Amino acid sequence: MNQNPNQIENPQVFFAAERTLLAWQRSSISFIALGFVIERFGLFVRFLKLSNDFNPSSIQLSAIVGIVFIGLGSTICLLTAIQYQLFLKTLSPREVPSRYLFQLAPIVSYIIFFIAIGLGTWLALSS
């Protein structure tokens, strides 16, 4: 049976790489969200004054830990987008589906990265 020269050799490799990138995006968003929750938890404790021995340094600690988680999540998102794009360069043109917006997933990663950096900066300046 003759193969069509325009036919894709193995799109499973490409789509597996894209699924991996999307899984890393979910993980990075989880880190960012957890960082936001940790940072805002200090504000919540201060608002409710849940403890009689209220310590402002615990609020600063929650802010630092939260911002670190946001930074970690944004870094993961950026590095995995770069890794994905480097991997795409190793594929032959026949392994990438034609008319497929293969740059859409990394663009979403870059958007997540910049939003997370903005969120972390805003939280750092407002703490």
URLIN-V812814 format. One record per residue. SS is DSSP state (alpha for helix, beta for strand, coil for the rest). OMEGA is omega in degrees with one decimal (* if undefined). Layout:
# URLIN-V812814
{{SS OMEGA} {SS OMEGA}}
This chain:
# URLIN-V812814
{{coil -178.2} {coil 177.4} {coil 173.6} {coil -177.5} {coil 179.2} {coil -177.5} {coil -179.7} {coil -179.6} {coil -176.9} {coil -178.9} {alpha -179.4} {alpha 179.5} {alpha 179.1} {alpha -177.1} {alpha 175.1} {alpha 177.7} {alpha 179.0} {alpha 176.4} {alpha 177.8} {alpha 177.5} {alpha -179.7} {alpha 176.3} {alpha 176.5} {alpha 175.9} {alpha 177.8} {alpha 179.4} {alpha -179.4} {alpha 176.2} {alpha 177.2} {alpha 176.9} {alpha -179.1} {alpha 179.9} {alpha 178.0} {alpha 176.5} {alpha 178.2} {alpha 179.8} {alpha 179.4} {alpha -178.9} {alpha -178.5} {alpha 179.1} {alpha 176.2} {alpha 176.7} {alpha 178.5} {alpha 179.0} {alpha 179.0} {alpha -179.3} {alpha -177.5} {alpha -176.5} {coil -175.7} {coil -175.1} {coil 176.6} {coil 178.3} {coil -177.2} {coil -176.4} {coil -179.6} {alpha -179.7} {alpha 177.1} {alpha 176.3} {alpha 177.9} {alpha 178.1} {alpha 179.2} {alpha 177.3} {alpha -179.2} {alpha -179.4} {alpha 179.0} {alpha -179.7} {alpha 175.9} {alpha 177.8} {alpha 178.0} {alpha 177.3} {alpha 178.0} {alpha 179.0} {alpha -179.7} {alpha 177.6} {alpha 177.0} {alpha -178.8} {alpha -179.8} {alpha -176.8} {alpha 179.8} {alpha 176.0} {alpha 177.8} {alpha 179.1} {alpha 179.4} {alpha -179.2} {alpha 175.7} {alpha 178.0} {alpha 179.5} {alpha 179.2} {alpha 179.5} {alpha -179.4} {coil 174.2} {coil 179.5} {alpha -180.0} {alpha 180.0} {alpha 178.5} {coil -178.8} {coil 178.5} {coil 179.8} {coil 178.4} {coil -178.9} {coil -174.3} {coil 177.8} {coil -177.8} {alpha -178.6} {alpha 176.7} {alpha 177.6} {alpha 176.7} {alpha 177.6} {alpha 179.3} {alpha 176.9} {alpha 177.3} {alpha 179.8} {alpha -176.7} {alpha 176.3} {alpha 179.3} {alpha 177.4} {alpha 176.8} {alpha 178.3} {alpha 178.9} {alpha 177.8} {alpha 178.8} {alpha 179.6} {alpha 179.5} {alpha -178.7} {alpha -177.9} {alpha -179.4} {coil *}}
